[in-house]
């Protein structure tokens, strides 16, 4: 076993667990489109076995195979042996990055932009000055012109917000009534810079349910796009920064499924010592998805929820983000919220937990396959007969909005936090309530 494979060796037991049965071939969203053994969990696992035996080197071809994965964990969900191929894939990417380096584009973004929050915000602010050049699509989305083929020409992308979340949300947000918990809001990059209204609405709901919400300006990117790609060193630095940013909070709540799973994975991939692993584990134990926190921790009574007037009379369906349902085990909680909203009709779509195909940068590096996977979600949505699709991941919102746009479907894709408020008094009727917070 080569001594250089520091990360893969940690998960050698996971690699050995695969029975080579190929049951994953029926479920893997990438394999179902490409029919290539290297796209399958079994194929990737076999390559990593060869690597551990010294029969495979860390070549570009090897990285291409393990990079062709959404990390959706569908294979893990249905694997008879419950093989954690996601562990092995991320570890193998880490060993490749340590020895060969990541592609220049990823290296520059991860190490010099995402790791510097001020620089990331500045770069997006400069980019926002030129977004008027992109053709406008549905809502706050625009379409990339044809010459940007490397980023997926024609795809719908969200506008950069005129005011970032940190420009419109105080760092301290007091609880309404008696304080129950001191909660840190982890916004995530998409909510911070593209969907700040979602962050403000989540804070409004949490404070209405008795939480003091701290929006730390010291927080960084969750690191998931970074260490999932193999840059464990930069991911580790981001993790340490976030631990310091949320010190003293009872819980860390996020409205981004990917951020939630990324924060919870710190002790799995990033710790360099037993002491640091213990710190990461203590941090991960306080991380909660917004839906799970409202239902499981706050145990909010359904009667406290009040539907936003613009959704009254509409039928909605729910898309399960992979990083919410399979990575965090959160599926029943958002459905409980949706079913509790008086005036809203909730229906299930076929294959609600089927991956949408985003996978972070996967939708850029494997754009054609990503689009084909998303087409199945459009078919499921249209079969549901719903007016809008609701989810809890900004990345999924971007992917679904783009897919619907390509199919000429102008249906809304909204974050669940945008659907409701918390009744502040017994006088609030089903259609009344506090005046909405103005979006700057």
Buried (B, 14 or more C-beta within 10 A) or exposed (E): EBEEBBBBBBBBEBBEBBEEEBBBBEBBBBBBBBEEBBBBBBBBBBBBBEBBEEEBEBEEEBBEBBBBBBBBBBBBBBBEBEBBBBBBBBBBBBBBBBEBEBBEEBBEBBBEBBBBBEEBBEEBBEEBEEBEEBEEBBBBBBBBEEEBEEEBEBBBBBBBBEEBBBEBBEEEBEBBEEEBBBBBBBBBBBBBBBBBBBBBBBBBBBBBBBBBBBBBEEBBBBBBBBBBBBBBBBBBBBBBBBBEBBEEBBBBBBBBBBBBBBBBBBBBBBBEEEEBBEBBBEBBEBBBBBBBBBBBBBEBEEEBBBBBEEBEEBBBBBBBBBBBBBBBEBBEBBBBBBEBBEBBBBEEBBBBBBBBBBBBBBBBBBBEBBBBBBBBBBBBBBEBEBBBBBBBBBBBBBBBBBBBBBBEBEBBBBBBBBBBBBBBEEEBEEEEBBEEBEEE
